[in-house]
């Protein structure tokens, strides 16, 4: 559990730090470098679900404290921190509740099912709060679409990679 929490928190902080660094991707337009890292958080959070809701919410709280420190000491803009915080709290809460409704399903069904809700919610909220008025509307739509696709791909790859290490069939009751 600790390893997954550390990976999650580190990925959130790296994603925030690199949220304004964009790279062009074919078809999608621009995708934030942070998105390439942030997709990992969804699967790490799903792994922590095995230890109950309290563990997930503790991890989110620690990440939030880290975000404030990141802004203070590394100069990450407050609009990025605010966008990240709001998006994480809402999308992670939605993900946690969906995941716990799917406890009797397989690991991949839980991951994909909960991510179908949390990834679009996170991408829409974060980008609208962080970049509304910074990018033209069509560019913002392209960024949101690219981030949703990228987060799904990195999340599924992380889920497949991590599922080979452990028996992730049924989590502990929350």
KEKOLRO-575498 format. One record per residue: residue number from 1; x, y, z of N, C-alpha, C, O in turn. Coordinates in nm, 3 decimals. Layout:
N
    nr       n_X       n_Y       n_Z      ca_X      ca_Y      ca_Z       c_X       c_Y       c_Z       o_X       o_Y       o_Z
   NUM         X         Y         Z         X         Y         Z         X         Y         Z         X         Y         Z
...
This chain:
174
    nr       n_X       n_Y       n_Z      ca_X      ca_Y      ca_Z       c_X       c_Y       c_Z       o_X       o_Y       o_Z
     1     0.082    -0.119     0.000     0.000     0.000     0.000     0.087     0.126     0.000     0.058     0.221    -0.073
     2     0.191     0.128     0.080     0.277     0.247     0.090     0.340     0.278    -0.045     0.347     0.395    -0.085
     3     0.385     0.176    -0.116     0.448     0.198    -0.247     0.349     0.264    -0.344     0.385     0.357    -0.415
     4     0.227     0.214    -0.347     0.126     0.272    -0.435     0.094     0.415    -0.395     0.073     0.500    -0.481
     5     0.089     0.441    -0.265     0.063     0.578    -0.218     0.175     0.673    -0.259     0.149     0.785    -0.302
     6     0.297     0.629    -0.245     0.412     0.712    -0.283     0.411     0.740    -0.432     0.435     0.853    -0.475
     7     0.384     0.637    -0.513     0.378     0.655    -0.658     0.266     0.753    -0.693     0.286     0.842    -0.776
     8     0.151     0.738    -0.631     0.037     0.827    -0.655     0.075     0.972    -0.623     0.058     1.061    -0.706
     9     0.125     0.996    -0.502     0.158     1.131    -0.458     0.266     1.193    -0.547     0.256     1.309    -0.586
    10     0.368     1.115    -0.578     0.475     1.166    -0.665     0.420     1.200    -0.804     0.457     1.302    -0.861
    11     0.332     1.115    -0.858     0.276     1.141    -0.991     0.190     1.267    -0.990     0.195     1.345    -1.086
    12     0.112     1.289    -0.884     0.032     1.412    -0.874     0.123     1.534    -0.875     0.097     1.631    -0.946
    13     0.229     1.529    -0.796     0.318     1.645    -0.785     0.394     1.670    -0.915     0.409     1.785    -0.957
    14     0.442     1.564    -0.979     0.512     1.580    -1.107     0.414     1.631    -1.213     0.450     1.717    -1.294
    15     0.292     1.579    -1.212     0.192     1.624    -1.310     0.162     1.773    -1.292     0.149     1.846    -1.391
    16     0.150     1.818    -1.169     0.125     1.961    -1.145     0.243     2.046    -1.190     0.225     2.151    -1.252
    17     0.362     2.001    -1.158     0.482     2.076    -1.194     0.497     2.092    -1.346     0.546     2.193    -1.394
    18     0.453     1.991    -1.420     0.468     1.991    -1.566     0.336     2.017    -1.639     0.326     1.993    -1.760
    19     0.234     2.065    -1.568     0.101     2.085    -1.626     0.097     2.189    -1.737     0.009     2.184    -1.823
    20     0.191     2.281    -1.738     0.191     2.385    -1.841     0.295     2.360    -1.950     0.319     2.446    -2.035
    21     0.356     2.243    -1.948     0.451     2.204    -2.053     0.374     2.116    -2.150     0.335     2.004    -2.116
    22     0.352     2.164    -2.270     0.272     2.091    -2.368     0.359     2.034    -2.480     0.458     2.093    -2.521
    23     0.317     1.917    -2.527     0.380     1.855    -2.644     0.270     1.825    -2.746     0.158     1.791    -2.709
    24     0.303     1.837    -2.873     0.203     1.805    -2.975     0.193     1.654    -2.995     0.295     1.584    -3.001
    25     0.073     1.606    -3.006     0.049     1.465    -3.038    -0.040     1.459    -3.162    -0.133     1.539    -3.174
    26    -0.013     1.367    -3.252    -0.098     1.355    -3.370    -0.243     1.332    -3.330    -0.270     1.260    -3.234
    27    -0.334     1.391    -3.399    -0.478     1.381    -3.382    -0.529     1.460    -3.262    -0.633     1.525    -3.272
    28    -0.459     1.457    -3.150    -0.509     1.516    -3.027    -0.476     1.664    -3.012    -0.540     1.732    -2.932
    29    -0.382     1.714    -3.083    -0.338     1.851    -3.059    -0.232     1.852    -2.950    -0.134     1.779    -2.958
    30    -0.252     1.934    -2.849    -0.155     1.946    -2.741    -0.194     1.857    -2.624    -0.312     1.842    -2.591
    31    -0.093     1.797    -2.562    -0.114     1.720    -2.439    -0.007     1.763    -2.340     0.111     1.772    -2.374
    32    -0.051     1.790    -2.219     0.042     1.830    -2.114     0.135     1.714    -2.078     0.093     1.598    -2.075
    33     0.260     1.747    -2.052     0.355     1.645    -2.006     0.303     1.582    -1.877     0.320     1.463    -1.855
    34     0.240     1.664    -1.793     0.184     1.613    -1.669     0.081     1.503    -1.690     0.068     1.414    -1.606
    35     0.009     1.509    -1.801    -0.091     1.406    -1.831    -0.028     1.270    -1.851    -0.085     1.167    -1.814
    36     0.092     1.270    -1.910     0.160     1.143    -1.933     0.192     1.073    -1.801     0.198     0.950    -1.794
    37     0.213     1.151    -1.698     0.242     1.098    -1.565     0.114     1.074    -1.487     0.102     0.975    -1.414
    38     0.018     1.164    -1.501    -0.101     1.160    -1.416    -0.187     1.036    -1.439    -0.256     0.992    -1.347
    39    -0.185     0.979    -1.558    -0.263     0.858    -1.584    -0.231     0.745    -1.487    -0.316     0.660    -1.459
    40    -0.110     0.744    -1.438    -0.068     0.641    -1.343    -0.144     0.653    -1.211    -0.165     0.553    -1.143
    41    -0.185     0.773    -1.175    -0.250     0.793    -1.045    -0.379     0.715    -1.033    -0.413     0.667    -0.924
    42    -0.452     0.701    -1.142    -0.581     0.633    -1.136    -0.564     0.488    -1.094    -0.640     0.438    -1.011
    43    -0.467     0.420    -1.150    -0.444     0.280    -1.116    -0.384     0.266    -0.977    -0.419     0.174    -0.903
    44    -0.294     0.355    -0.940    -0.237     0.349    -0.805    -0.345     0.368    -0.700    -0.347     0.299    -0.598
    45    -0.435     0.461    -0.725    -0.546     0.483    -0.633    -0.632     0.359    -0.626    -0.677     0.320    -0.517
    46    -0.656     0.296    -0.738    -0.736     0.173    -0.738    -0.669     0.063    -0.658    -0.737    -0.018    -0.595
    47    -0.537     0.058    -0.658    -0.466    -0.041    -0.577    -0.482    -0.011    -0.428    -0.493    -0.103    -0.347
    48    -0.484     0.115    -0.392    -0.499     0.153    -0.251    -0.641     0.124    -0.202    -0.664     0.108    -0.082
    49    -0.736     0.118    -0.295    -0.874     0.084    -0.257    -0.880    -0.048    -0.179    -0.970    -0.068    -0.098
    50    -0.788    -0.135    -0.203    -0.787    -0.265    -0.133    -0.780    -0.248     0.018    -0.816    -0.338     0.093
    51    -0.734    -0.132     0.062    -0.718    -0.106     0.205    -0.829    -0.017     0.261    -0.823     0.026     0.376
    52    -0.929     0.011     0.179    -1.045     0.086     0.224    -1.045     0.232     0.185    -0.943     0.288     0.143
    53    -1.160     0.291     0.200    -1.179     0.432     0.165    -1.089     0.525     0.245    -1.034     0.621     0.191
    54    -1.073     0.496     0.375    -0.992     0.584     0.459    -0.850     0.597     0.405    -0.793     0.706     0.406
    55    -0.792     0.487     0.359    -0.656     0.491     0.304    -0.651     0.577     0.178    -0.556     0.651     0.157
    56    -0.754     0.566     0.093    -0.759     0.645    -0.030    -0.770     0.794     0.003    -0.698     0.876    -0.053
    57    -0.859     0.827     0.095    -0.876     0.967     0.129    -0.755     1.025     0.203    -0.724     1.143     0.188
    58    -0.686     0.944     0.281    -0.561     0.988     0.345    -0.457     1.021     0.238    -0.389     1.123     0.246
    59    -0.445     0.933     0.139    -0.350     0.955     0.030    -0.381     1.083    -0.046    -0.290     1.159    -0.080
    60    -0.509     1.108    -0.073    -0.549     1.230    -0.142    -0.516     1.353    -0.057    -0.471     1.454    -0.109
    61    -0.539     1.344     0.073    -0.507     1.455     0.163    -0.358     1.485     0.162    -0.318     1.601     0.153
    62    -0.275     1.381     0.170    -0.129     1.401     0.168    -0.086     1.465     0.035    -0.001     1.554     0.034
    63    -0.146     1.421    -0.075    -0.115     1.481    -0.205    -0.154     1.628    -0.206    -0.082     1.711    -0.262
    64    -0.268     1.662    -0.146    -0.313     1.802    -0.141    -0.214     1.888    -0.062    -0.182     2.000    -0.104
    65    -0.166     1.838     0.050    -0.065     1.910     0.127     0.061     1.929     0.042     0.120     2.037     0.040
    66     0.100     1.824    -0.029     0.216     1.833    -0.118     0.197     1.937    -0.226     0.293     2.005    -0.264
    67     0.074     1.950    -0.277     0.047     2.050    -0.381     0.067     2.192    -0.329     0.123     2.277    -0.398
    68     0.022     2.217    -0.207     0.040     2.350    -0.149     0.189     2.379    -0.132     0.236     2.488    -0.166
    69     0.263     2.282    -0.081     0.408     2.299    -0.064     0.477     2.319    -0.199     0.570     2.399    -0.211
    70     0.430     2.248    -0.299     0.485     2.260    -0.434     0.466     2.402    -0.488     0.556     2.458    -0.551
    71     0.350     2.459    -0.462     0.326     2.595    -0.507     0.415     2.694    -0.433     0.472     2.786    -0.493
    72     0.427     2.674    -0.302     0.507     2.766    -0.222     0.656     2.759    -0.254     0.722     2.863    -0.262
    73     0.709     2.639    -0.273     0.854     2.622    -0.288     0.903     2.603    -0.431     1.019     2.631    -0.460
    74     0.816     2.558    -0.520     0.859     2.534    -0.659     0.794     2.630    -0.758     0.820     2.623    -0.878
    75     0.710     2.717    -0.708     0.650     2.819    -0.794     0.541     2.771    -0.887     0.512     2.839    -0.986
    76     0.481     2.656    -0.859     0.369     2.612    -0.942     0.254     2.711    -0.921     0.220     2.743    -0.807
    77     0.196     2.758    -1.029     0.093     2.862    -1.021    -0.029     2.812    -0.943    -0.067     2.695    -0.950
    78    -0.088     2.904    -0.868    -0.203     2.869    -0.785    -0.322     2.821    -0.867    -0.400     2.739    -0.820
    79    -0.337     2.872    -0.991    -0.450     2.824    -1.072    -0.434     2.677    -1.106    -0.533     2.605    -1.118
    80    -0.308     2.631    -1.121    -0.283     2.488    -1.146    -0.313     2.409    -1.020    -0.376     2.303    -1.026
    81    -0.269     2.459    -0.905    -0.293     2.390    -0.778    -0.443     2.384    -0.749    -0.495     2.279    -0.712
    82    -0.512     2.496    -0.766    -0.657     2.499    -0.740    -0.731     2.404    -0.835    -0.819     2.329    -0.793
    83    -0.694     2.409    -0.963    -0.757     2.320    -1.061    -0.731     2.174    -1.027    -0.821     2.091    -1.032
    84    -0.607     2.144    -0.991    -0.570     2.008    -0.956    -0.645     1.962    -0.832    -0.698     1.851    -0.828
    85    -0.648     2.047    -0.730    -0.714     2.010    -0.606    -0.863     1.983    -0.628    -0.914     1.879    -0.585
    86    -0.932     2.073    -0.694    -1.075     2.057    -0.718    -1.101     1.934    -0.803    -1.190     1.854    -0.773
    87    -1.025     1.918    -0.910    -1.043     1.802    -0.999    -1.015     1.672    -0.926    -1.088     1.574    -0.942
    88    -0.909     1.669    -0.847    -0.875     1.546    -0.776    -0.982     1.512    -0.673    -1.028     1.398    -0.666
    89    -1.021     1.609    -0.592    -1.120     1.580    -0.489    -1.249     1.526    -0.551    -1.304     1.426    -0.504
    90    -1.299     1.592    -0.654    -1.425     1.548    -0.714    -1.411     1.419    -0.793    -1.494     1.328    -0.779
    91    -1.307     1.409    -0.877    -1.294     1.288    -0.960    -1.252     1.168    -0.877    -1.297     1.056    -0.903
    92    -1.167     1.189    -0.778    -1.123     1.077    -0.694    -1.237     1.027    -0.605    -1.248     0.907    -0.579
    93    -1.321     1.118    -0.558    -1.437     1.076    -0.480    -1.532     0.995    -0.566    -1.580     0.890    -0.524
    94    -1.559     1.043    -0.687    -1.645     0.968    -0.778    -1.584     0.833    -0.809    -1.654     0.732    -0.809
    95    -1.454     0.830    -0.835    -1.386     0.705    -0.865    -1.394     0.608    -0.747    -1.423     0.489    -0.765
    96    -1.370     0.658    -0.628    -1.372     0.573    -0.509    -1.509     0.510    -0.491    -1.519     0.391    -0.462
    97    -1.612     0.588    -0.507    -1.747     0.534    -0.487    -1.784     0.433    -0.596    -1.845     0.330    -0.566
    98    -1.749     0.461    -0.722    -1.776     0.365    -0.829    -1.695     0.238    -0.807    -1.748     0.127    -0.821
    99    -1.568     0.252    -0.773    -1.482     0.136    -0.750    -1.541     0.046    -0.642    -1.543    -0.076    -0.658
   100    -1.588     0.105    -0.534    -1.642     0.024    -0.425    -1.775    -0.041    -0.462    -1.813    -0.141    -0.401
   101    -1.845     0.014    -0.559    -1.967    -0.052    -0.610    -1.931    -0.174    -0.696    -2.014    -0.262    -0.717
   102    -1.807    -0.179    -0.745    -1.763    -0.287    -0.835    -1.674    -0.389    -0.764    -1.601    -0.463    -0.830
   103    -1.677    -0.394    -0.632    -1.585    -0.479    -0.557    -1.592    -0.627    -0.595    -1.491    -0.697    -0.585
   104    -1.704    -0.674    -0.638    -1.718    -0.816    -0.673    -1.675    -0.847    -0.816    -1.679    -0.962    -0.860
   105    -1.633    -0.745    -0.887    -1.586    -0.761    -1.025    -1.436    -0.788    -1.027    -1.369    -0.777    -0.924
   106    -1.383    -0.822    -1.142    -1.239    -0.846    -1.155    -1.163    -0.714    -1.141    -1.220    -0.606    -1.152
   107    -1.032    -0.726    -1.117    -0.944    -0.608    -1.104    -0.960    -0.515    -1.223    -0.982    -0.395    -1.206
   108    -0.948    -0.567    -1.344    -0.954    -0.482    -1.463    -1.092    -0.420    -1.479    -1.103    -0.306    -1.524
   109    -1.199    -0.492    -1.445    -1.333    -0.434    -1.453    -1.349    -0.319    -1.353    -1.411    -0.218    -1.384
   110    -1.293    -0.336    -1.233    -1.299    -0.228    -1.134    -1.220    -0.106    -1.183    -1.269     0.007    -1.174
   111    -1.100    -0.129    -1.233    -1.016    -0.019    -1.280    -1.082     0.053    -1.397    -1.095     0.175    -1.395
   112    -1.122    -0.021    -1.498    -1.182     0.042    -1.616    -1.315     0.108    -1.581    -1.342     0.220    -1.625
   113    -1.398     0.040    -1.502    -1.527     0.097    -1.464    -1.515     0.228    -1.388    -1.585     0.324    -1.418
   114    -1.427     0.230    -1.291    -1.411     0.354    -1.212    -1.342     0.462    -1.294    -1.374     0.580    -1.280
   115    -1.248     0.423    -1.379    -1.178     0.521    -1.462    -1.269     0.583    -1.570    -1.246     0.696    -1.613
   116    -1.371     0.509    -1.613    -1.465     0.563    -1.711    -1.536     0.687    -1.656    -1.579     0.773    -1.732
   117    -1.549     0.694    -1.524    -1.611     0.809    -1.460    -1.507     0.914    -1.425    -1.524     1.032    -1.456
   118    -1.398     0.872    -1.360    -1.304     0.969    -1.303    -1.213     1.037    -1.405    -1.181     1.155    -1.388
   119    -1.171     0.968    -1.508    -1.079     1.029    -1.604    -1.143     1.144    -1.681    -1.086     1.253    -1.686
   120    -1.261     1.124    -1.741    -1.322     1.241    -1.809    -1.355     1.354    -1.711    -1.334     1.471    -1.743
   121    -1.405     1.321    -1.593    -1.437     1.424    -1.495    -1.312     1.503    -1.456    -1.315     1.626    -1.453
   122    -1.203     1.433    -1.427    -1.077     1.498    -1.391    -1.026     1.587    -1.506    -0.988     1.701    -1.483
   123    -1.027     1.535    -1.625    -0.974     1.608    -1.741    -1.054     1.734    -1.771    -0.998     1.840    -1.798
   124    -1.185     1.722    -1.765    -1.271     1.838    -1.793    -1.254     1.944    -1.685    -1.232     2.061    -1.715
   125    -1.266     1.902    -1.559    -1.255     1.999    -1.449    -1.118     2.067    -1.447    -1.109     2.190    -1.443
   126    -1.012     1.987    -1.450    -0.878     2.046    -1.442    -0.854     2.148    -1.553    -0.814     2.261    -1.526
   127    -0.879     2.108    -1.675    -0.847     2.196    -1.788    -0.935     2.319    -1.795    -0.888     2.427    -1.832
   128    -1.063     2.306    -1.761    -1.149     2.424    -1.762    -1.106     2.523    -1.655    -1.104     2.644    -1.680
   129    -1.073     2.473    -1.536    -1.032     2.563    -1.427    -0.893     2.622    -1.455    -0.871     2.741    -1.434
   130    -0.801     2.539    -1.500    -0.663     2.584    -1.520    -0.644     2.669    -1.645    -0.563     2.762    -1.645
   131    -0.717     2.639    -1.751    -0.682     2.699    -1.880    -0.795     2.773    -1.951    -0.774     2.821    -2.063
   132    -0.914     2.785    -1.890    -1.020     2.863    -1.953    -0.973     3.008    -1.963    -0.937     3.070    -1.863
   133    -0.976     3.061    -2.081    -0.926     3.196    -2.104    -0.781     3.201    -2.146    -0.733     3.303    -2.196
   134    -0.709     3.091    -2.125    -0.569     3.083    -2.167    -0.561     3.031    -2.310    -0.482     3.079    -2.391
   135    -0.645     2.931    -2.340    -0.650     2.871    -2.474    -0.783     2.903    -2.539    -0.883     2.924    -2.471
   136    -0.785     2.907    -2.671    -0.909     2.921    -2.747    -0.996     2.798    -2.718    -0.943     2.691    -2.692
   137    -1.130     2.812    -2.724    -1.219     2.702    -2.690    -1.192     2.571    -2.767    -1.193     2.463    -2.707
   138    -1.167     2.580    -2.897    -1.142     2.456    -2.973    -1.011     2.389    -2.930    -1.003     2.266    -2.927
   139    -0.911     2.468    -2.898    -0.785     2.412    -2.850    -0.806     2.346    -2.714    -0.751     2.239    -2.687
   140    -0.885     2.407    -2.631    -0.914     2.351    -2.499    -0.988     2.217    -2.512    -0.960     2.123    -2.437
   141    -1.082     2.209    -2.605    -1.152     2.082    -2.630    -1.052     1.977    -2.678    -1.059     1.861    -2.635
   142    -0.961     2.014    -2.766    -0.859     1.920    -2.815    -0.769     1.873    -2.702    -0.734     1.755    -2.695
   143    -0.732     1.964    -2.613    -0.648     1.927    -2.499    -0.722     1.830    -2.408    -0.666     1.730    -2.364
   144    -0.848     1.858    -2.378    -0.928     1.771    -2.292    -0.941     1.633    -2.354    -0.923     1.532    -2.285
   145    -0.973     1.627    -2.483    -0.985     1.497    -2.551    -0.853     1.421    -2.547    -0.851     1.302    -2.514
   146    -0.744     1.489    -2.579    -0.613     1.423    -2.577    -0.577     1.374    -2.439    -0.518     1.267    -2.425
   147    -0.611     1.451    -2.336    -0.579     1.408    -2.200    -0.662     1.287    -2.159    -0.610     1.197    -2.092
   148    -0.789     1.283    -2.197    -0.871     1.166    -2.164    -0.812     1.041    -2.226    -0.797     0.939    -2.159
   149    -0.779     1.048    -2.353    -0.722     0.931    -2.422    -0.588     0.891    -2.359    -0.564     0.774    -2.332
   150    -0.502     0.989    -2.335    -0.370     0.962    -2.278    -0.381     0.902    -2.138    -0.310     0.807    -2.106
   151    -0.470     0.955    -2.055    -0.487     0.902    -1.919    -0.541     0.759    -1.922    -0.498     0.676    -1.842
   152    -0.633     0.730    -2.012    -0.683     0.593    -2.023    -0.571     0.497    -2.063    -0.556     0.390    -2.005
   153    -0.494     0.536    -2.162    -0.385     0.449    -2.209    -0.281     0.426    -2.099    -0.244     0.312    -2.072
   154    -0.235     0.533    -2.035    -0.134     0.515    -1.930    -0.193     0.442    -1.810    -0.123     0.364    -1.745
   155    -0.319     0.467    -1.779    -0.384     0.397    -1.668    -0.398     0.249    -1.692    -0.370     0.168    -1.603
   156    -0.439     0.211    -1.812    -0.453     0.068    -1.845    -0.316     0.001    -1.848    -0.301    -0.111    -1.798
   157    -0.217     0.067    -1.905    -0.082     0.009    -1.905    -0.030    -0.012    -1.763     0.031    -0.114    -1.732
   158    -0.054     0.086    -1.676    -0.012     0.072    -1.537    -0.088    -0.040    -1.468    -0.030    -0.115    -1.389
   159    -0.217    -0.053    -1.497    -0.298    -0.160    -1.437    -0.249    -0.297    -1.482    -0.240    -0.389    -1.401
   160    -0.218    -0.310    -1.610    -0.168    -0.438    -1.661    -0.031    -0.471    -1.602    -0.006    -0.585    -1.565
   161     0.056    -0.372    -1.593     0.190    -0.393    -1.538     0.183    -0.431    -1.391     0.252    -0.524    -1.349
   162     0.102    -0.360    -1.313     0.093    -0.386    -1.170     0.017    -0.515    -1.140     0.046    -0.580    -1.040
   163    -0.078    -0.555    -1.224    -0.157    -0.674    -1.195    -0.075    -0.801    -1.207    -0.113    -0.904    -1.151
   164     0.037    -0.797    -1.278     0.120    -0.916    -1.289     0.199    -0.942    -1.161     0.245    -1.054    -1.137
   165     0.215    -0.837    -1.077     0.294    -0.849    -0.954     0.218    -0.910    -0.837     0.279    -0.970    -0.749
   166     0.088    -0.895    -0.837     0.011    -0.936    -0.720    -0.119    -1.001    -0.761    -0.164    -0.989    -0.875
   167    -0.178    -1.069    -0.666    -0.313    -1.118    -0.683    -0.406    -1.004    -0.645    -0.418    -0.972    -0.527
   168    -0.470    -0.945    -0.740    -0.555    -0.829    -0.714    -0.702    -0.864    -0.732    -0.782    -0.778    -0.769
   169    -0.738    -0.989    -0.705    -0.872    -1.033    -0.736    -0.979    -0.966    -0.653    -1.076    -0.916    -0.710
   170    -0.968    -0.962    -0.520    -1.072    -0.903    -0.438    -1.011    -0.821    -0.327    -0.933    -0.873    -0.247
   171    -1.044    -0.692    -0.320    -0.987    -0.606    -0.216    -1.048    -0.633    -0.080    -1.149    -0.703    -0.067
   172    -0.986    -0.578     0.022    -1.040    -0.584     0.156    -1.167    -0.503     0.163    -1.183    -0.407     0.088
   173    -1.257    -0.541     0.251    -1.382    -0.466     0.267    -1.352    -0.327     0.323    -1.262    -0.309     0.405
   174    -1.430    -0.230     0.278    -1.409    -0.092     0.325    -1.494    -0.063     0.446    -1.490     0.048     0.499
